[in-house]
Amino acid sequence: MLEEYSRFIDSGTLRELKRLVGELKNVRILHINSTKKGGGVAEILSRMVPLMEELGIETRWEVIKGNTEFFKVTKKIHNLLHMPGGESLNHDDVIVYMKQTFENTNLIDTDRYDVVFVHDPQPLGLIIKKLKGQKWVWRCHIDISTPDEEVWKFLETFVNSYDGSIFHIPEFVREGVKIPAFIIPPSIDPLHDKNVDLEEDFVKNTLERFGIDPSRPIVLQVSRFDRLKDPFGVISAYRMVRKRHDCQLVLAGSFADDDPEGEEVYREVLNMKGNDPDIFVLNLPPDSHREINALQRSATVVVQKSIREGFGLVVSEAMWKFKPVVGSNIGGIRRQIINGITGYLVNSVEGTAFRIKQLLMNPDSRELMGKNAHERVRHSFLITRHIKDYLMVIYNLLRNS
């Protein structure tokens, strides 16, 4: 399996991976998160876990259980960690969170594993199951650099009970994190259906199925229906662009199992779209990987106008397909886009519209930026590098135990 990636990576990376696998072949690993479908975490684990298994390292993936009430609380926690100022966490919320955490301690067997990776705040409290000799790592996929202080105080005791933490970028590391912090950006898998080459007929048929005109420029944003992804700002920018340039806007996304706000945001986006026949709001099943691939390959300009962002893997996905991306100058997006080289970083709706217009008017710039973008991902954001980083963290923690 690993050899299939040799056309994307250098031989040195392959040798390093094989050596690390040899060092850790008897280590048992468990990943825990809150959903099997929807969002970047589930997508990463769906590729990483089987690949590590094929490399000969026993790796499993478990998902916590939770009702609507629990996921409303964890969504509130998620939003407050990203930025203070929303509805605060109350006593009843804490009870809901802790009750579901204790229920999950009986549902998920962690005892037989040497290393346990817990992803994001939803399953964070499972650290109470930690046994002597185990290594537990909290993998934080969101920006907690400026959280609501009350929420952070609630989570901080859990976090500092872990043996290590992993963040996307250094700026996300919270000052109150007293355990070792490792920096590991996420990745895409070039062999995933979302990233493999597609036949032109499939791309064309996909556009026709959704009523999109393949002969006219397409502006695309792919993301969950989430206010932090700012689909409303994208529509506003598109309407500025349309005053001078003929183009279509595609907002493609889905609902995540652990995000109860998705359907509400989707309805609000449809309401803002109104009767505009050139805005396409596509609510796709979470496994519509080839369709997303086709949309990204057919796009003229790809946008990621998030208000807050952990990393935004859709940026790397589009860049892998030779697309320049106009992205918000925040979080992990600014670690992927090199401004003016692989796309543009923007700070406002007006700036987004300006850069979209600039790319629509300059096909030569689009082509050059697209080539640079592809190389950027090939060198920095592929799954082989990601797995090597994880194995290095495991090796480091076990060696120092």
Phi, psi and omega in degrees: 000315183299325181297336179297339181270358185297336180283350180255336187234166181275162184295331179297319178296319178299317180296317179298317179298314181297322180293317179296320178300319179297324180288333189242020188296339180260005181275135179255129189238140176232134172250138178230129174218196189249358179200147175270342186227139176090126177094161186292326183297311179299321181293319178297312183294327180296338178259319185292316184298308178298325181292319177294325175298315180293334176285350177101012178252120182297116185223130180234163182225123178240152180237132178290157175261148179194146177269180182300320181299317180297315183287337171293321178293315182291331174292321176298316178300315179304311182294320181288333174289323178294316182201138177286166173113349178273192178298126187285159177284131182246179184301317180296323178298317180298319179298315178301315182297312184290321179300313180291326177299313180296324177296321181289335177298334179272344184264334185247123180272111179252353191296328189272005185254149178275323181228131180239123175258122179250123188259119173070182190285336188303311180263014188305321185291351179295352177302340178296347179270354187302133178257157177301134179095341177280157172243124179246135182234129174269119179260105183265119182260007183236168181275109179248023184291330180226066185278170166296126189296323181294318178295318181296321178300322179295319184273338190301320180297318176299310185302313185283001173272351179279166179272342180192166179223155179229132178233159180292315184220157183301326183296341182277349184286119181285140182302329181280359178281111185263354179268164178304136180244126178251144180255114179224107174292151176292188185205168170244158178255115182293346179263000177288150179304333181286343187236352180288160174297145180239151174290144182301324180298321180294319179297314181296316181295326178296315178298316181295325180297326180267001179080017181271134182278112182290348182271353182245151181303144181237126171257129189232136163232129176249124179188162170299157174280095189215135182299329180291345175273352175051055174297334180292321176294326178295316179297319179297317179296317179301319181292329173294318180295318185296342179297334182234345186229131176285120178199170178241151176245131176240122173249106184247130180196192180203176175264142173263143183301330184260017180234095183288350181274350188303314183295321179297315179295320178303315180296322179294322178295317177300321180295319179290327177299321180062225183260013181294115183287349182259007171251123182245114178255107188252112175265100189258151172301149184301338182263022180277053188292317181291326177294316176299317177305312181297319179295318180294321180289333182270349183291145173276315178225135176253138182239145168222088187262060180285151174276318171224148183208133173292299176220307180086066183299337179299336176295310179296324178301314180292319179298323178300332181265023175066035180249129171289144184241135171263110186231154178296143183278064184216159168045221183288344179298318182287349173277341180266314183273126169266111190303124179083353182247311179246000182161203181226141172262135185228161185236003184201169174297317181296319178295323177298312180298318181299315182289326175298313179300318181300317180287324177297327184275348187230083181298327179294318177296319178301317182294314181295313179299322179299318178295316178298321181296316179300315180294325178301315180291318182301322183278332192236338192229036175260158188296332179296319175295321182297313180296319178300318178297316179298315180297325177294321177296314179300314180300316181297314182293318182288323180295324184270004182282000000 
